[in-house]
C-alpha cells in the first residue's frame, strides 16, 4: 500500500522537490515509486 509510506515528512520532501527545486512532478513521482520498488 502507498499510504503508509506517504507520511507528512515524505510528502513535504516530494513537494519541495517540485516547488523549490523545480523538478518535474511526474519524474518526482516516478522516481519515488521506483525507489520503493513499486515500478521498474
Backbone as ProteinMPNN parsed JSONL, in Angstrom:
{"seq_chain_A": "XXXXXXXXXXXXXXXXXXXXXXXXXXXXXXXXXXXXXXXX", "coords_chain_A": {"N_chain_A": [[0.815, -1.207, 0.0], [0.378, 2.258, -0.681], [-0.179, 4.417, 1.041], [0.867, 4.136, 3.81], [3.59, 4.74, 3.466], [3.566, 7.308, 2.643], [3.934, 9.545, 4.526], [3.72, 12.635, 6.427], [6.273, 13.871, 6.423], [7.545, 12.693, 4.2], [5.835, 13.5, 2.12], [6.245, 16.27, 2.284], [8.923, 16.409, 1.511], [8.788, 15.431, -1.122], [7.083, 17.349, -2.271], [8.688, 19.629, -1.933], [10.762, 19.051, -3.666], [9.512, 19.48, -6.054], [8.3, 22.103, -5.882], [10.331, 23.818, -4.812], [12.856, 23.012, -5.849], [12.17, 22.814, -8.466], [11.751, 20.529, -9.969], [10.3, 18.143, -12.277], [6.999, 17.104, -11.723], [5.952, 14.604, -12.501], [8.282, 13.144, -12.879], [9.389, 13.181, -10.302], [7.433, 11.733, -8.909], [7.558, 9.272, -10.309], [10.211, 8.515, -9.783], [10.087, 8.199, -7.015], [8.263, 6.059, -6.743], [9.712, 4.086, -8.056], [11.972, 3.922, -6.403], [10.817, 2.829, -4.135], [10.274, 0.349, -5.056], [7.951, -0.237, -6.403], [7.548, 0.179, -9.062], [9.203, -0.361, -12.197]], "CA_chain_A": [[0.0, 0.0, 0.0], [1.105, 3.517, -0.786], [-0.449, 5.381, 2.105], [1.766, 4.135, 4.973], [4.891, 5.341, 3.173], [3.379, 8.726, 2.337], [3.691, 10.315, 5.738], [3.856, 14.081, 6.243], [7.658, 14.213, 6.088], [7.797, 12.263, 2.826], [5.086, 14.398, 1.239], [6.928, 17.561, 2.283], [10.139, 16.273, 0.713], [8.395, 15.321, -2.526], [6.579, 18.664, -2.679], [9.821, 20.549, -2.019], [11.481, 18.731, -4.896], [8.757, 20.081, -7.155], [8.086, 23.54, -5.696], [11.552, 24.57, -4.527], [13.92, 22.643, -6.776], [11.668, 22.953, -9.827], [11.749, 19.264, -10.692], [9.036, 17.749, -12.881], [6.185, 16.32, -10.791], [5.863, 13.214, -12.967], [9.573, 12.496, -12.626], [9.5, 13.003, -8.853], [6.547, 10.623, -8.554], [8.101, 8.039, -10.879], [11.425, 8.171, -9.035], [9.668, 7.729, -5.694], [7.689, 4.719, -6.899], [10.813, 3.181, -8.41], [12.785, 3.766, -5.192], [10.082, 1.95, -3.227], [10.154, -0.966, -5.669], [6.596, -0.449, -6.898], [7.623, 0.214, -10.518], [10.549, -0.668, -12.707]], "C_chain_A": [[0.852, 1.262, 0.0], [0.983, 4.362, 0.474], [0.477, 5.308, 3.311], [3.113, 4.806, 4.702], [4.777, 6.831, 2.881], [2.996, 9.5, 3.596], [3.96, 11.8, 5.457], [5.268, 14.473, 5.816], [7.974, 13.865, 4.638], [7.086, 13.179, 1.837], [5.739, 15.772, 1.161], [8.181, 17.507, 1.419], [9.811, 16.201, -0.775], [7.902, 16.668, -3.053], [7.703, 19.679, -2.82], [10.629, 20.297, -3.283], [10.825, 19.409, -6.094], [8.724, 21.606, -7.027], [9.373, 24.339, -5.559], [12.637, 24.294, -5.564], [13.485, 22.725, -8.233], [11.677, 21.676, -10.644], [10.353, 18.954, -11.222], [8.269, 16.811, -11.945], [6.095, 14.859, -11.21], [7.157, 12.465, -12.691], [9.76, 12.226, -11.137], [8.66, 11.805, -8.416], [7.105, 9.299, -9.057], [9.341, 7.581, -10.123], [11.083, 7.615, -7.656], [9.13, 6.302, -5.781], [8.768, 3.69, -7.226], [11.68, 2.888, -7.184], [12.13, 2.792, -4.214], [9.896, 0.546, -3.794], [8.773, -1.273, -6.217], [6.514, -0.368, -8.411], [9.047, -0.113, -10.92], [11.146, 0.516, -13.41]], "O_chain_A": [[1.918, 1.309, 0.615], [1.965, 4.96, 0.915], [0.858, 6.365, 3.815], [3.712, 5.379, 5.612], [5.784, 7.54, 2.872], [1.893, 10.032, 3.712], [4.383, 12.159, 4.358], [5.437, 15.32, 4.938], [8.599, 14.653, 3.928], [7.669, 13.587, 0.833], [5.785, 16.376, 0.089], [8.47, 18.448, 0.678], [10.478, 16.835, -1.592], [8.265, 17.077, -4.155], [7.677, 20.506, -3.731], [11.125, 21.239, -3.901], [11.5, 19.852, -7.023], [9.083, 22.315, -7.967], [9.493, 25.424, -6.128], [13.258, 25.218, -6.09], [14.321, 22.707, -9.136], [11.617, 21.722, -11.872], [9.352, 19.436, -10.69], [8.829, 15.84, -11.437], [6.156, 13.968, -10.362], [7.136, 11.293, -12.314], [10.238, 11.158, -10.754], [9.121, 10.964, -7.644], [7.125, 8.313, -8.322], [9.502, 6.391, -9.855], [11.717, 6.669, -7.187], [9.503, 5.442, -4.984], [8.736, 2.564, -6.731], [12.074, 1.744, -6.955], [12.818, 2.022, -3.545], [9.417, -0.348, -3.096], [8.449, -2.434, -6.47], [5.519, -0.796, -8.997], [9.963, -0.136, -10.098], [12.272, 0.439, -13.901]]}, "name": "protein", "num_of_chains": 1, "seq": "XXXXXXXXXXXXXXXXXXXXXXXXXXXXXXXXXXXXXXXX"}
